[in-house]
Amino acid sequence: MTLPKTLIAALALFLANCGRTADDGGRDWTAQIQVFDEALDPIAGADVTVGFYVTPNPGEATGVDRITGKTNEKGVFNASHRDRSFDITIAASKVGYYKSRKKHELGHPLQADQDKLHPIITLTLRTNLHPIPMYAKKIFNGPPVFNEEVGYDLVVGDWVAPHGKGK
């Protein structure tokens, strides 16, 4: 079965324009990010990053960019951009607090839900009172012995004695 050339051309044009707006420049979005502590007090000077997708460079599968800055005395940071992103990722951090992040769906570029395109996003940073060191190691070999207990020292990065230098 062969398709008429006009149908093939129309289908090709449709597929080439999927996800594009009329001017192909995307759409404007703005995000107000509010950063608070656990007591709902605003955190001034928190580092905020808003990540979004952009048209990739030639030869790349995806393109990403970001807007960065600090919250004001009211714990607020504003970001805006024009693109075709389906979503944005927001992260906030400050010394003495655990980092927090959140994803916000903007919706399909051909849709224009104003509530989704102009969100107020709240992030809560939890106080880091008693930090506990956390370690992760990737071990390529199995344990040195089988059928008996053996330990691994993540700080040293070796098996526990008598099988290694770990404590």
C-alpha positions in Angstrom: 0.0 0.0 0.0 1.4 3.4 -1.0 0.3 6.7 0.4 -0.4 9.7 -1.8 2.5 12.2 -1.9 0.3 15.0 -0.5 -0.6 12.9 2.5 3.0 12.1 3.1 4.0 15.7 2.8 1.2 16.8 5.2 2.3 14.1 7.7 5.9 15.2 7.5 5.0 18.8 8.1 2.8 17.9 11.0 5.6 15.8 12.7 8.2 18.5 12.1 6.0 21.0 13.9 4.9 18.9 16.8 5.6 20.7 20.1 6.2 24.1 18.4 4.3 27.2 19.0 3.2 29.4 16.1 6.4 31.5 16.3 8.6 28.6 17.4 10.0 30.9 20.1 8.3 29.1 22.9 6.2 30.8 25.6 7.0 33.0 28.5 6.9 31.7 32.0 7.7 33.3 35.4 8.2 31.6 38.7 8.2 33.2 42.1 10.2 31.0 44.5 9.7 31.4 48.2 12.2 29.8 50.6 11.3 29.3 54.2 12.7 27.4 57.2 10.7 24.9 59.2 9.2 27.6 61.3 8.0 29.3 58.1 10.4 32.2 58.5 11.8 33.5 55.2 15.4 32.6 54.5 17.3 35.5 53.0 20.5 34.8 50.9 19.6 31.3 49.9 21.1 30.1 46.6 18.3 29.3 44.1 18.7 27.5 40.8 15.8 27.2 38.2 16.6 24.7 35.5 14.8 24.4 32.2 15.1 22.9 28.7 16.3 24.9 25.6 16.9 24.0 22.0 19.9 21.6 22.0 23.1 22.5 20.2 23.7 20.6 16.9 24.6 17.0 17.6 23.2 17.0 21.1 20.0 15.2 22.2 18.9 17.7 24.9 19.7 21.3 25.8 19.4 22.6 29.3 20.0 26.0 30.9 19.5 27.6 34.3 18.8 30.8 36.1 20.6 31.3 39.4 20.5 33.9 42.2 19.8 34.5 45.8 16.6 35.1 47.7 15.9 38.6 49.0 15.2 39.6 52.6 11.7 38.2 52.3 13.0 34.8 51.1 11.8 35.4 47.5 13.6 34.8 44.2 11.9 35.5 40.8 12.9 33.8 37.5 11.4 34.1 34.0 12.3 32.8 30.6 10.9 32.1 27.1 11.3 28.6 25.9 9.4 25.4 25.1 10.0 23.5 28.4 7.4 21.1 29.6 8.7 21.6 33.2 11.2 23.4 35.4 13.3 22.2 38.3 13.8 24.5 41.3 16.5 23.9 43.9 17.5 26.0 47.0 20.3 25.7 49.4 22.1 27.6 52.2 24.9 26.7 54.6 23.4 25.2 57.8 20.4 23.8 55.9 19.7 20.7 53.8 19.1 21.3 50.1 15.6 21.2 48.8 14.3 20.8 45.3 11.0 20.5 43.5 9.8 20.0 39.9 7.0 22.1 38.4 5.1 21.0 35.3 4.5 23.9 32.9 2.4 21.7 30.6 2.7 21.1 26.8 4.1 24.1 24.9 1.0 24.3 22.7 -1.2 24.7 25.8 -1.3 28.0 27.7 -2.5 27.3 31.2 -1.6 30.6 32.9 -1.6 29.1 36.4 1.0 26.6 35.3 3.1 29.2 33.5 3.2 31.6 36.5 3.5 29.5 39.6 4.4 30.5 43.2 6.7 27.7 44.4 7.5 27.2 48.1 10.6 25.3 49.2 11.3 24.5 52.9 14.9 24.2 54.0 15.3 22.0 57.0 18.0 23.0 59.6 21.1 20.8 59.5 21.6 20.6 63.3 23.6 17.4 63.7 25.0 16.4 60.4 25.9 12.8 60.0 28.7 12.0 57.5 27.4 9.8 54.7 29.6 7.8 52.4 29.1 5.7 49.3 31.6 3.5 47.6 31.4 1.4 44.5 33.1 -2.0 44.9 33.9 -3.9 41.8 35.0 -7.1 43.5 33.0 -9.3 45.8 33.8 -9.8 49.5 37.2 -11.4 50.3 35.5 -14.4 52.0 32.2 -16.2 51.7 30.1 -17.9 54.4 31.3 -15.7 57.2 30.7 -12.1 58.3 32.9 -9.4 56.8 32.8 -5.6 57.2 33.6 -2.7 55.0 34.9 0.6 56.2 33.4 3.3 54.0 35.6 6.1 55.4 38.9 4.2 54.8 37.5 2.5 51.6 38.7 -1.0 52.5 37.5 -4.3 54.0 37.7 -4.5 57.8 40.7 -6.3 59.4 41.9 -9.1 59.0 40.8 -8.7 55.3 41.9 -5.1 54.8 42.9 -1.8 56.4 39.4 -0.9 57.5 38.4 -0.4 61.1 
